[in-house]
Amino acid sequence: MKSKLGARTSCHQHNQGMAENTIITRVLTSVQQLDAQIWNALLAQQPTPTPFMRHEYLAAMEQSGSATAQTGWVCRVITVWDGGELLAACPLYLKTHSYGEYVFDWAWARAYQQHGLPYYPKAIAAVPFTPVPGTRLMARSQALRQALVQAVQQWCEAEQLSSVHLLFGDAQDLSACGAAGWMQRSTVQFHWKNMAPTLPTACGSLPPEGAQSALGRPGGGLVAPTPPTASASLPLTPVLWRDFDDFLASLQQEKRKKIRQERRKVHDAGVRFRTLQGRAISTADWDFFYRCYERTYLEHGNPPYLTPEFFAAMRETMPENWVMFIAEHEQRPIACSLIAVTADCTDISASNINQSNQEQALAAIKNKVAYGRYWGALERVDSLHFEACYYQPIEWCIANGYHRFEGGAQGEHKMARALLPVETPSAHWVAHPAFADAIARFLQREGEGMADYFEALQSHSPLRQQPVQRP
């Protein structure tokens, strides 16, 4: 029997309604063993692709020394082929710890240890250090996605791993895992949306967000309150915010006042921002960002997960996916935040949408997403974190027609800044039958508590009770 961490490339035949003699599974030891163009083309066909599943991003994790065997991340890539054609693939990592995942299973590991059983190594289907929801199981069809789940589970069984965990997957991923009998779990993140509920107009509306969530709420997000009485039976037409003040007008008076006070504190302290995107971000800017990023981690007693070489790779291979906000005091940089964005050249903002192009524009804007990722400061200024990490990115999203700004893992304080709760699911397979049964019972209880928590969050919405009145 090979070591659990030993490299291996294997081929298995599948019978999921496909030609038995041509469909094979290959387990690779690095994403770099696959052509970047082929990988990215498959990713582009998925329902919810993100920049973090791009070949360049995952390869940079390896090449930079950020996610390697030395840091407890051993890469495996499970692939399904028909001859020389890639049909399905997902990144899989063998883990010797649970850091950098953001879906916490420390209690499960302790329970294994208390019973004299090894929990590590385990496997995760995830993007290292990146709690961003999106496609994890890339496949040409749902049948192939289910075949990919089976291939992952069979390989983990052969390697005698304790478990496999698909983190922050999309609806199609969760459906395929559910079909294989994997257990499901939900956490909550906070996202801002560039959609203002208004009274009905003659224009079209944005299509619904999609599938029923595991918590039994459409899309897993917070729904804006229905307008009262006469308007209650009429549909709302979502439109884009015109500017930051327009967005603030949708909030309760207390929340508007708080945000304005926080922004004023930063402005009165003499702090101004430079916003840079893509190749306009110089090497010196990236170096300054890393100083801030590293210092913030060290102040919390930990070295940063990502190395300077990782961000150097982002500068070279994915520059169009990054926006940097540099805070300056007396023309001297003192802090920095970095967001990732879907690279889209479509020019859609509140200022250029009219009735004739609204449906097309609103459909396109759904694909424009920004992701809050990293921040750091060399000097302390009251409310600077909120300005750099929330208000500057939100203002940029409004100006550039981005549909959603995801605030990252955890953080109830984000609700006061109008980032609303959204369910983020995961799926889990556990090899040991007794532990699988115990974890299933735990997840049932946790799920009930999570539904109550989600409902409580909804009751504290910062939005006004009536939609914004628009001409």
N, C-alpha and C positions, 0 to 999 in steps of 0.2 A: 504493500500500500504506500502510495507516495505521501510525502509530507503535506500537511494541510496548506502550507504556504508555497509548496513547490510549483514551478512553472509547468504547464501542460497545455498542449493543443490537442483537442479531441474532435472526433466527428461522430455524430449520431444521426440515425435516420428518423424521420417523423412521418406520421400518417394522418396529419390534420387536413384531410381532404386534398392533399398535394401528392405529386408523383413521388413514390417511395424511393426510387433509385436516384433522384436528382436533388432532393432537398436534404441538406446536411446542416449540422450545427458545428461551428468552429469556436473554440475558446482561445482568444488571443491574450497576450500578456501586456499589451500596450495599445492605446488608441493610435499611436504613431505607426502601427503595422497596417493601418488602413489609409487609403488615399483620402486626403482632406476634401477634395471635390465630391467624391462619392458619398462620404459621410454627411457633408453639409447639404447635398441634394436630397438625401433621405430625410434629414431633419426638416427641410423646407416643406415637405409633404405632410408634416404632422399637424394636429389641431392646435397645439399651443407651444410652438417652438420659442425658445429664449436664446439670447446670445451666449448663455452659460453652457449650453449643450453643443455649441459649435466645436469643431475639431480643434481650432486654434486655442480655445480656452482650456479644454481638457488636456491638450498636449502641453500647454504652458504650465499647468499644474505639475506635470511630471518633470519636464525639462528644467524647471526652476528649482526643483528640490522641495516644493511646497507639499505635495501629496505623493509620497514615495514610501518604500518599505522602511526607510530610516525614520520617517515620521508616523509610521503606523498605518499607511495606506498602500496596500498592494493591489495594483490595477489588474483587472481581468475584463475583457470585452466579450460578451456573449453575442454571437452573430448567427444569423440564419441565411443560407445561400441557396440559390438555384443555379448550379454551375458557377459561372463567374459573376452572377448578379446578386448584389446584396439586397435581401428582402427585409431583414429586421436586425436590430442591434440595440444594445444598451450597455452603458458603462457599469461595471460592478467593482466594488472595492472590498477586499478582505481587510477587516479592521481588528487591531489588537487593543483598542480602547473605544470610547464613545465620544471623544471630543470632536468638535467641528461639525456636528450633525444637526443640532437644534430640535431634534425629536428625542426626548430623554428616556433612556432605558436603563439607567444606573440601578434602579431597584431590581430589575430583572437579573442583571449581572450579579448583584449581591445575593439574590435568592439561589442562583446556580451555585455560587461559591459556598454558601452555607450548607448546601447538600453535596458538596464535594465534586461538583460537575464543572467542566470548563465552559464558560460562555463565549470566551474569545479563543480563536478568531471567529468572527461572525462576518456576514456579507451585507453590504448595503448597495442598493441601486439608487444612486444619488450623485449630485455634483458636490465635490468637496468644499466645505466651508461656505456654502451658498444656499441659504434657505429660501429659494425662489420657486414658487409653484410653476409647473410646466411639464411638458412631455419628458418622460424617462424611458419609455419603451417605444423606440422608433420602429414603425412597421408599415408595410404597404397596405395592410388590411387589418381588421379586428381579429380575423382568424389567425393571421400571422402573429399578431400581438399576443394572443393566447398561447400560441406555440412557443413564443419567446419566453413567456412566464414559465411554461413547463420545462423548457430547456434550462432556465436559471435554477429552478427547484431541483431538477435531476442532477445538475452539476454540483450543487451545494450538498445534496445527499451523498453523492459519490465522494466528495471531499470531507465528509463527516463534519460539516459545520453545524454549529448550534442553531443557526437561524439566518434568515435573510429579510431585509427591511427595505421597502421601496418608499422613499421619502419625498414628500411634496409633489406627488404625481398628479396628472390631470384625470378627468373623468373617464377617458378611455383606458388609461392605465389601471385605475381602480376597478373598472368593470372587468378587465382581463384577470386581475388578481382575484377578484371575488369569484369569478368562474372557476378558479383553481382552488377555492376554499381558503384563501388567505384571510386573516383577520384584518379588520380595518380600524383605524384610530383617527381622531381629529384634534387639531390644535387650532389656535386663532391667531391671525395676523391682522394688521391694520393698513388699509389701502385708501388712498384718495382717488376720487373719480372726477373727471372733467365733464360733469353732466349736471346741469341745473334743472330740477323739476320746475315746470312752469304750467300756467293754465293752457288749455288746448289751443292749438293754432291750426292753420290749414296745411302746415308742412307735415312731412312724414316723421316717423320716430325711429330711434335706434332699435335694432332687433334685440330681443331678450337675451340675457346673459347665458342661458343654456340649461344644463342638466340639473335635476333635483339633487340637492346636497345630501350628505349622510345625516345631517341634522334635520332633514325634512323641510328645508327652506330653499326656494329656488336660487341657485347660484351661490349659496352660502354667504351672501352679503347682506348688508343692512338696507332695507327698503325704505325709501323716503315716505313720510307720512302722507296719507291720502287727504286731499283738501276737503273741507267740510261741506255739508249740506248740498247746495245746488250743483257744485262741481264734482261731488263725490263719485258719480257714475260715469264721468267723462275721463278718457285716457289723458295721461300727462305726456307732453312732448319734451323729451330731453334735448337741451341745446348746450352749446359750449359757453363757458364763462367768457365774458368780454375782457376782463382784466382782474387783477387781484381784489380790487375794491368790490367788483361785481360778485366775486366769490364770497367775500366777507359778508355781503348783504344777505346771504342765505343762512347765516349763523345766528344763533341766539345772541341777544345784546351783550350778555356777560362774556361770551366767548369772543365776540368781535372786539370788545374792549380789551380783553387780556392779550389778544394777538397784537393789537395796535400798540399796547404798552410795551410788549416785548420787543417789537421792531423799533420802537422809538428809543429804547434803552441802547440798542446796538448803534443806531444812527447818531444819537447824542454823544456816544463815546468816541465818535470820530471814525468808526469802522465803515469802510466801503468795500464793495465786492467787484472782482473781475470774474467774468464768466467765459470759459474757454471750452471749445468742443473740437474733437477729432485732432487733426494734425496741427491745429492752432495751439494745442497744449505742448509746450516745449519740453526738452529734456530737463531743463532747470526747474520747470513747473512740476514735473513728475518727481524729481528728486526732493523738492520741497514738500510735496504731498507725502512722500514716504517718511520723511522726518516727523511730520505731524502724526501720521498713522502709527508709526512705531512707538512714539512717545506715549500716546494714549494707551496702547496695550501695556507698556512697561509700567505706567502709573497704576494700572490695575493688577500688577504683579505677575504678568505673563508676557512671554515673547510673542510677537505677532505670528499668526498662522502663515502669512504669505511673505515671500522673500522679495527683495528688490528686483531680482531677475524675473519674477512673475510679471510685475508691472512694466518692466522693460519690454517683455514679450507682448503685452497688451498694447503698448505704444507702437510697436512695429507691425503687429499682425491684425489688431482690431481697433485701430484708432477711432473709427467712425462710431463705435459703440460707447464712447465715454464723454461725459461732460463734467468739468471741474469748476468748482466755485472757490475762489481764493479770497479770503478776508484780509484786508490791508488796513493798517493804521499808520497814518502819515506816510503813505506810499511804501510801507514796509509790511511784507506778508507775515501774518500771525496765526492763521488757521486755514483749514481747507476741508472741503467735503467733495466726494466723488460719487457720481451716480452713473449707472449703466443705462443705455437706451437701446431700443430696437432701431437699427439703422434703416431709415426710411426717408427718401428724398421728397415724398409727397408734401406739398406746401398746403397745409390745412391749419387754419387758426380761426378764432372767432371773427376776425375782421374780413375774411374772404369767403364765408359761407353765406349763400343766399338761398332763396326758396327753390330755385331751379336745380342747384347742385347739392342740396342738403342730404338727400338719401345717400348719394355716392360718397359724399364727404364723411358722413357719420359712420358709414360702413368701413371706410378706410381708416378712420381715426381709432377704431377698436384695436387695430394692429399696432398702434403707436403707444408703447409702454415704457415708463421710466422706473428704475429700480434703485432705491436708496441703498448704498453699499458701505462706504467707509468715511471716516471723519477723524480729524485730530486737530489739536491746537497747541501752540507753543506759549500762548499767553491766555489768561482768563479774562473774559468780559461777560458781564451779566447778560444772559439770554442769547449768547452767541451761538450755542449749540442749536437752539431752535431755529434761529435765522439761517444758519448754514445748512442744516440737515432737512428742514421742512419748508420754510417760507421761500427761500431762494429757489429750490427745485420746483415747488408748486407754481411760483410765478413764471418760471421758465417753461413749465409744461403748458400753462395757459397761453403764453405767447407763441409757442411752437405747435399747438394743437395736439398735445399728447393726451390720450384717453385716460391713462391710469398712472398713478405714482404709488409704488409698493414700498411701504416703510420698513420692511424686514421683519425679523422675528421679535415676538413679545412687544410689550410696551403699551400699557393702558393709557399712559399720559398722551399718547398720540391722538386719542379721541378728542381731546380738547383742541387739537389743531386740525380737526375735521378729517382725520384718517379713520375710517369706519371699519368695524370688525368684519372679517371674511374668514370662512372656514378653510383650513388647509389640511387635507387628509393624507394619510399614509397607509401602507399595507404591510402585513407582517406574516411570515411563515416561520413556525418553530418546530424543530425536528422532534423533540422529546414529547411524547403524547401527554404525560402527566403535566408537564410545564405548559404545553399548549392549552390544555384544558383550564389550568389555573389562570393563565394570562387572558384567555377568552372571557372568563368570569370577571376579571379585573377590568378589562376593556368595556364590558357591559356597564359596570358601575361608573367607570370614568366617563363613558359616553353620556350617561344620564346627567352627571354633574356638569359636563361640558355644555349640554343643551341648556341647562339652567343658567350657566354662566353667560352663554351667548345671548339668551333672552334678557338677562340683567343688563348686559352691555347695550342692547338695543334700546332699553328704556332710558338710557342716559345719552341719547343722541344729541349732538350739539346743533342740529339743524332746527330752523324755525318750524313752527307747526303748520304754517301755510307756505305754499310755493311762492317763488318770486314773481311779482307782477311784471310782465313784459309787454311793451307795445306790440 
